[in-house]
Amino acid sequence: MSRRPLVAANWKMHGSTASLQAYLEELVERAAASPAEIVICPPFTLLPLAVAIASGSSLAIGAQNCHWDDKGAFTGEIAAPMLAELGVTWAIVAHSERRGYFGETDQTAASRARAAQRAGLSVIFCLGETLPQREAGETLAVLDRQSAVLAGLDPARLVVAYEPVWAIGTGRNATASQAEEAHEFLRRRGADLLGRAAAERLRIVYGGSVKPENAAELLAEKDVDGALVGGASLDAGAFWSIILAAPGSGRGA
């Protein structure tokens, strides 16, 4: 049994038609030789172009969010079936910026994740502690609470992203040992919630100021199965360097 590394690009509210086209055309040529599964998550407006360019390649395209209902009077929201109809195959759910700026809760995150899976999408489910929580020694308690909702999800279409909030967009990142401690805890927690076999197969990736300079050290840890990359993913060369840092042989269970 092995876990193929996954490296995802979260473009957040960045990008244009021209920049995405150049970026994906460069990555499509390289992706076939990648040791990792690659997911690109541009803004909603760029998803149709991203799907079209990535078609026939090994690149997967993901959305940065989705609504918990399949349709309805929710102005400004995007339903998971709409994303699936475009050819999108992944969705990020519960990113810390959604939790911190837009009122995402554990319960709404769980509903979004269920909706995404119901539409056939795979989910990158984010969780992590704030700086005050880490300084208070509450990291594992926060992860325990936030991960409780994973019990209702299909582990075959689930990736968990540990993203310490204090490391996102700050230039700081968890040390390799800090990341491994959290990932190891989440794998044990996954065994309780999903079953031991599913937890051994579950990919748990790290997010939080991942860049070419620190990727190899982070991805070398036993329970770190890839990365959710923010700012560094906007540059195709930097993102490719992070992808190359992923072990090529998979992770044994």
C-alpha positions as CSV (number, residue, x, y, z in Angstrom):
1,M,0.0,0.0,0.0
2,S,1.3,3.5,-0.8
3,R,0.2,7.1,-0.8
4,R,1.1,9.0,-3.9
5,P,2.1,12.6,-3.0
6,L,-0.3,15.4,-3.9
7,V,0.7,19.0,-4.6
8,A,-2.0,21.5,-5.0
9,A,-1.8,25.2,-6.2
10,N,-4.2,27.6,-4.5
11,W,-4.1,30.7,-6.6
12,K,-6.5,32.5,-4.2
13,M,-7.7,35.8,-5.8
14,H,-4.9,36.1,-8.3
15,G,-4.5,35.4,-12.0
16,S,-5.7,36.4,-15.4
17,T,-6.6,34.6,-18.6
18,A,-3.1,35.3,-20.1
19,S,-1.2,34.3,-17.0
20,L,-3.2,31.1,-16.5
21,Q,-2.7,30.0,-20.1
22,A,1.0,30.5,-20.0
23,Y,1.3,28.8,-16.6
24,L,-0.7,25.7,-17.6
25,E,0.9,25.3,-21.0
26,E,4.2,25.1,-19.2
27,L,3.0,22.7,-16.6
28,V,1.1,20.4,-19.0
29,E,4.4,19.6,-20.7
30,R,6.1,18.6,-17.5
31,A,3.2,17.0,-15.6
32,A,3.4,13.6,-17.1
33,A,6.8,13.0,-15.5
34,S,5.6,14.3,-12.1
35,P,6.2,12.1,-9.0
36,A,3.1,13.7,-7.5
37,E,-0.6,14.2,-8.4
38,I,-1.0,17.9,-9.3
39,V,-4.1,19.9,-8.7
40,I,-4.4,23.5,-9.9
41,C,-7.1,25.7,-8.1
42,P,-7.5,29.1,-9.9
43,P,-10.3,31.6,-9.2
44,F,-13.8,30.6,-10.4
45,T,-13.6,32.8,-13.5
46,L,-10.6,30.9,-14.8
47,L,-11.9,27.4,-14.3
48,P,-13.4,26.8,-17.8
49,L,-10.1,27.8,-19.4
50,A,-8.1,25.7,-16.9
51,V,-10.2,22.7,-17.6
52,A,-9.8,23.2,-21.4
53,I,-6.0,23.5,-21.3
54,A,-5.5,20.6,-18.9
55,S,-7.8,18.3,-20.8
56,G,-6.0,15.1,-21.8
57,S,-3.1,15.8,-19.4
58,S,-2.3,14.5,-16.0
59,L,-3.2,17.9,-14.4
60,A,-6.4,18.1,-12.3
61,I,-8.4,21.3,-11.8
62,G,-10.0,22.3,-8.5
63,A,-12.2,25.0,-7.2
64,Q,-11.4,27.0,-4.1
65,N,-14.8,26.6,-2.5
66,C,-18.3,25.4,-3.2
67,H,-21.8,25.8,-1.6
68,W,-23.4,23.1,0.6
69,D,-26.6,23.0,-1.5
70,D,-26.9,21.8,-5.0
71,K,-29.0,24.8,-6.1
72,G,-31.0,27.6,-4.6
73,A,-31.3,31.3,-3.8
74,F,-27.7,31.8,-2.8
75,T,-26.6,34.9,-4.7
76,G,-22.8,34.8,-5.4
77,E,-22.3,31.2,-4.5
78,I,-21.2,28.2,-6.7
79,A,-22.8,24.8,-6.4
80,A,-20.7,21.6,-6.6
81,P,-22.7,20.2,-9.5
82,M,-22.0,23.3,-11.5
83,L,-18.2,22.8,-10.9
84,A,-18.5,19.1,-11.9
85,E,-20.4,20.1,-15.1
86,L,-17.4,22.2,-16.0
87,G,-15.0,19.3,-15.6
88,V,-13.6,20.4,-12.3
89,T,-12.7,17.4,-10.2
90,W,-11.5,18.8,-6.9
91,A,-12.6,21.4,-4.3
92,I,-10.8,23.1,-1.5
93,V,-13.0,23.3,1.6
94,A,-12.6,25.2,4.9
95,H,-9.4,27.1,4.0
96,S,-8.4,29.2,7.0
97,E,-9.1,32.4,5.0
98,R,-12.7,31.1,4.6
99,R,-12.9,30.3,8.3
100,G,-11.3,33.6,9.4
101,Y,-12.8,36.1,6.9
102,F,-16.1,34.6,5.8
103,G,-17.5,32.8,8.9
104,E,-16.8,29.2,7.9
105,T,-17.6,26.9,10.8
106,D,-16.8,23.2,11.3
107,Q,-20.5,22.5,10.5
108,T,-20.7,24.5,7.3
109,A,-17.3,23.1,6.2
110,A,-18.6,19.6,6.7
111,S,-21.8,20.4,4.6
112,R,-19.7,21.9,1.8
113,A,-17.4,18.8,1.8
114,R,-20.4,16.4,1.7
115,A,-21.9,18.4,-1.2
116,A,-18.7,18.3,-3.2
117,Q,-18.3,14.6,-2.8
118,R,-22.0,14.1,-3.6
119,A,-21.3,15.8,-6.9
120,G,-18.4,13.5,-7.6
121,L,-15.6,15.9,-6.6
122,S,-12.6,15.1,-4.4
123,V,-12.1,17.3,-1.4
124,I,-9.0,19.0,0.1
125,F,-10.3,19.6,3.6
126,C,-8.3,22.3,5.5
127,L,-7.8,22.5,9.3
128,G,-5.2,24.1,11.6
129,E,-4.6,26.3,14.6
130,T,-4.1,30.0,15.1
131,L,-0.9,31.4,16.7
132,P,-2.7,32.1,20.1
133,Q,-3.9,28.5,20.1
134,R,-0.5,27.1,19.4
135,E,1.1,29.3,22.0
136,A,-1.5,28.1,24.5
137,G,-0.6,24.5,23.7
138,E,-4.0,23.9,22.1
139,T,-2.9,22.7,18.7
140,L,-3.9,19.0,19.0
141,A,-7.2,19.9,20.7
142,V,-8.1,22.2,17.8
143,L,-7.2,19.5,15.3
144,D,-9.3,17.0,17.3
145,R,-12.3,19.3,17.1
146,Q,-12.0,20.4,13.5
147,S,-11.4,16.8,12.3
148,A,-14.5,15.4,13.9
149,V,-16.6,16.1,10.8
150,L,-14.4,13.9,8.6
151,A,-16.3,10.9,9.9
152,G,-19.1,11.6,7.5
153,L,-17.0,11.8,4.4
154,D,-15.8,9.3,1.8
155,P,-12.1,8.7,2.6
156,A,-11.4,7.6,-1.0
157,R,-12.1,11.1,-2.2
158,L,-10.6,13.0,0.7
159,V,-7.3,14.8,1.3
160,V,-6.7,16.5,4.6
161,A,-4.6,19.7,4.6
162,Y,-2.9,20.7,7.8
163,E,-2.4,24.5,7.6
164,P,-1.3,26.3,10.7
165,V,-3.0,29.6,10.3
166,W,0.0,31.5,11.7
167,A,2.1,30.2,8.8
168,I,-0.3,31.2,5.9
169,G,0.9,34.2,3.9
170,T,3.3,35.2,6.7
171,G,6.5,33.8,5.3
172,R,6.7,31.6,8.4
173,N,6.2,27.9,8.2
174,A,6.0,25.1,10.7
175,T,9.2,23.2,11.1
176,A,9.4,19.7,9.7
177,S,9.0,18.3,13.2
178,Q,6.0,20.5,14.0
179,A,4.3,19.5,10.7
180,E,5.0,15.8,11.3
181,E,3.6,16.0,14.9
182,A,0.4,17.4,13.6
183,H,0.2,15.0,10.6
184,E,0.9,12.0,12.8
185,F,-1.9,13.0,15.2
186,L,-4.3,13.5,12.3
187,R,-3.5,10.0,11.0
188,R,-4.2,8.5,14.4
189,R,-7.4,10.6,14.6
190,G,-8.3,9.4,11.1
191,A,-8.1,5.8,12.3
192,D,-10.7,6.5,14.9
193,L,-13.0,8.4,12.5
194,L,-12.5,6.5,9.2
195,G,-11.0,3.2,10.2
196,R,-7.4,2.1,10.4
197,A,-7.0,1.0,6.8
198,A,-8.6,4.2,5.4
199,A,-6.4,6.3,7.6
200,E,-3.3,4.6,6.3
201,R,-4.4,5.4,2.8
202,L,-5.5,9.0,3.6
203,R,-3.2,11.7,2.2
204,I,-2.4,14.5,4.6
205,V,-0.7,17.4,3.1
206,Y,0.9,20.5,4.6
207,G,0.0,24.1,3.8
208,G,1.6,27.3,5.1
209,S,4.3,29.3,3.3
210,V,5.5,26.2,1.4
211,K,8.3,27.3,-1.0
212,P,11.1,25.7,-3.0
213,E,13.5,26.4,-0.1
214,N,11.6,24.4,2.5
215,A,9.6,21.9,0.5
216,A,12.1,19.0,0.5
217,E,12.5,19.1,4.3
218,L,8.8,19.2,4.9
219,L,7.9,16.5,2.3
220,A,10.6,14.1,3.6
221,E,8.5,13.6,6.8
222,K,6.8,10.2,7.1
223,D,3.2,11.5,7.4
224,V,3.5,14.6,5.1
225,D,2.0,13.4,1.8
226,G,2.4,16.6,-0.2
227,A,1.6,20.3,0.0
228,L,-1.1,22.9,-0.5
229,V,0.8,25.8,-1.9
230,G,-0.3,29.4,-1.9
231,G,1.9,32.3,-3.0
232,A,4.7,30.2,-4.4
233,S,2.3,28.3,-6.7
234,L,1.7,31.5,-8.8
235,D,5.1,31.0,-10.4
236,A,5.2,27.9,-12.6
237,G,9.0,27.4,-12.0
238,A,8.7,27.7,-8.2
239,F,5.7,25.4,-8.1
240,W,7.5,22.8,-10.3
241,S,10.4,22.9,-7.9
242,I,8.1,22.1,-5.0
243,I,6.5,19.2,-7.0
244,L,10.0,17.8,-7.7
245,A,10.6,17.8,-3.9
246,A,7.9,15.2,-3.4
247,P,9.2,11.6,-3.0
248,G,8.6,9.7,-6.2
249,S,8.0,6.2,-4.9
250,G,4.9,6.8,-2.8
251,R,4.5,6.4,1.0
252,G,4.3,2.9,2.4
253,A,1.5,2.3,4.9
